[in-house]
Amino acid sequence: MASSGSRVVDIHTHMYPPAYVELLESRQTIPLIRRFAGAKDPRYIILPAEAESLEKISQAGAAATTQLPGRPVTTHYSSLQQKIHFMDTHKIDISVISLANPWLDFVAEAEAAETARSVNREFESMCLEHPGRLFFFATLPLSAPAEELLAAIDFVRGLKHCRGVILGTSGLGQGLDDRRLIPVFKALAKNGLMIFLHPHYGLPSEVWGPRATEEYGHVLPLALGFPLETTIAVARMYLAGVFDEVPELKMLLAHSGGTLPFLAGRIESCIVHDGHLVREGKVGPKRRTVWQVLKEQIYLDAVIYSEVGLKAAIDASGVDRLMFGTDHPFFPPLTSDEQGEWESMKWNKAAVEKALGEGSQGTLAVMGGNAIEVLQLKEDA
Amino acid sequence: MASSGSRVVDIHTHMYPPAYVELLESRQTIPLIRRFAGAKDPRYIILPAEAESLEKISQAGAAATTQLPGRPVTTHYSSLQQKIHFMDTHKIDISVISLANPWLDFVAEAEAAETARSVNREFESMCLEHPGRLFFFATLPLSAPAEELLAAIDFVRGLKHCRGVILGTSGLGQGLDDRRLIPVFKALAKNGLMIFLHPHYGLPSEVWGPRATEEYGHVLPLALGFPLETTIAVARMYLAGVFDEVPELKMLLAHSGGTLPFLAGRIESCIVHDGHLVREGKVGPKRRTVWQVLKEQIYLDAVIYSEVGLKAAIDASGVDRLMFGTDHPFFPPLTSDEQGEWESMKWNKAAVEKALGEGSQGTLAVMGGNAIEVLQLKEDA
């Protein structure tokens, strides 16, 4: 457990650099950014349900609706000055910024490598503007040909402020248990680049039932779909043996592991009671359990908004593997000034202090010390 | 917190009475029970992936495969003597038995009421055979016309050993946030009948990815799909206002709430940050939070196989609302005698003792005291 003083590090915080915003503005299918007459900010449209609303508006004309789909793209998304303001307001010393979902998942094969290179360069130059305060997780051109994808890893490891890569769950289109990803995982591990695993696709919308879209806002897909997506992705990697095959691979899981800390016991039980796995000899004494992988290869952010879940995350991975985050610029305050304090900071910080004690070694570690040590967040590193 | 001595109660334990087995044997689509030449036990086929295997076998002939689909229907499913043997082996004093998934969800409208009545009578007569050791959660004829469904509640409340009803997540076909269920919930609440909410349908199989069926056994749908299904169902009820509209409704959630204790913080955050809900005035100061509902109307079983998740469940609902269970006859031991000790008992009991201390008041409460008090498990009650 590292205590590097009382510095606060935000390891889950996103940026949309200008070139990425332009890319989204040029698109006709989700994800896309669309401007509406009379609306102050353009809208960022990600979810299938939002695309349906957009479709209705296109057919009926914007005047037919009082509510625009998606979320406003405020300066919080793309302004570095705003990011620094957010950090200063919340006494965050260092942010490890990353592109937000869905990254470059949608970019055509021929453009992927160059788009990734330009986005990663923009991230590096943002970090250079604020020495010691910004580091970043790079973005991989997953739709690029295999050799360009490996070259991209080589490129980002040369960027001074890059500490890993942010990765969605789709991989090359078939999930992260795809054997074609093994060379990617090996290259990342070899270069000491952590994977920050982050959800985007959620679950098929029919699981939310007929009332969800009209009545429950985005609560179900965001609160339940996202964490499950992460859990499924990492469970598939575990079952495919990725963690054994690439033992140096280190993964940081968004939202405190989705639901992994809570469900690890049930996963273990389902494994040892699975006739197929037992017959295949996959449940032998040498098997590394989910619990071991949680303590040896997995790190968890502390973006869980309650000490109840946070304690389970700490119990599962260890207090030296949890790292504070805010998820900025998502979930802005709706009933107070968004230049002021955000609940994402308040709730997640309170969770750490309630779980570990205000000012305790554990709290200092989770709030920043762990990230500084694990990700080597020193300007001269 | 109740400590009624050191009696152990299993509140999550299923039975397939003979009439229900016959019903399943007569079916052509899942769920069904099928006998195969040369196999000792018939097979119980529930999951869509298993139905696909069955289809292949039907086409190719049973000899073409070495592995039969589904799970063996051993005497653990339908023999009361075997249930009592399991209880004796594991020092379980009282079991609150229930029909297993998918209950009567598939029964035609015209037959539902009578089938439910006969199943519930069979449960009552099993309880009568072992006074003081067995109580049960009844089964509702959800596909019956509304008045017969309400009459069924009236019927089961008159059965001496009935303490509630086991309910899946489909309700009348559109989930448990269906307003047509409000009279059902009100009737249950008025009669002091607890709902035991139990998953069956999991998640659409595409979420498990292309390798799941062949390589990962049933791990993903059972370990992740089931708990998420429960979480979605109860979150939809919460968002629909069911708990406010029926404040006396009491629900016991299978598998320690699915993932609800871990995700409650994120659900709360997503609610207060949801533009739609805020605009609709649904996030006012009078809103009862998910945390309040967890502590006031929800009970959780302790079927979670680890103290990590169990502690979160206790933190979320309170030690007086957790109740031990085994999920018998599911997850039989695969590498030891199934007449001996089962991991389901060992792991879940160890979780309680690690979380609360061996022999502590809390452990006694969770292992049996709470169930005895909350469900009034007294023969003369």
Interface residues (C-beta under 8 A of the other chain):
Chain A: Q67 R71 Q174 G175 D177 L203 P204 E206 V207 W208 G209 P210 R211 A212 E215 Y216 G217 H218 V219 L220 L222 A223 L224 P227 L228 T231 I232 A235 R236 L239 A240 H255 S256 T259 P261 F262 L263 A264 G265 R266 I267 E268 S269 C270 I271 V272 H273 D274 G275 H276 L277 V278 R279 I304 Y305 S306 E307 V308 G309 K311 A312 D315 A316 F331 P332 P333 L334 T335 E343 S344 W347 A351
Chain B: Q67 R71 Q174 G175 D177 L203 P204 E206 V207 W208 G209 P210 R211 A212 E215 Y216 G217 H218 V219 L220 L222 A223 L224 P227 L228 T231 I232 A235 R236 L239 A240 H255 S256 T259 P261 F262 L263 A264 G265 R266 I267 E268 S269 C270 I271 V272 H273 D274 G275 H276 L277 V278 R279 I304 Y305 S306 E307 V308 G309 K311 A312 D315 A316 F331 P332 P333 L334 T335 E343 S344 W347 A351
